[in-house]
Amino acid sequence: MFRVTADDAVGIVADRMHRAVAAILRDGVPILLVRGQMSDLVTEDRAQEFLQRFPAVEFVDVGGAGHMVAGDRNDVFADAVVAFLDRHPA
């Protein structure tokens, strides 16, 4: 029987996400990572590791927000998304 630990599952999900991001960037699609500085899911270290792996990803770190940035700081979130879309017209 094959058993998957929690650490194995996290690694599998991370690997899939990294492959998906690489494929999206390879196709020329811009990506914006918006992180709430108080997020317990996307820590500063995890965000920096992600950005080191994918330097083409744009990044906004939002103070006063947890993981749900749009709910905690909708003003900053909306401004960041609008600015990102302005820089990358369809």
SULWOHU-V450431 format. One record per pair of residues at least 24 apart in sequence whose ideal C-beta (glycine too) atoms are under 7 Angstrom apart, sorted by the first residue. I is the first residue (numbers start at 1). J is the second residue. Records with the same first field share a line. If there is no record, write none. Layout:
I=J + J
//
This chain:
18=53
21=54
25=54 + 56
30=58 + 88
31=57 + 58
32=58 + 60 + 81 + 84
33=57 + 59
34=60 + 62 + 69 + 77 + 80
35=61 + 62
36=62 + 65 + 66 + 67 + 69 + 72
37=61 + 62 + 63 + 65
38=65 + 66
39=66 + 67
40=67
41=67
42=67
58=84
//
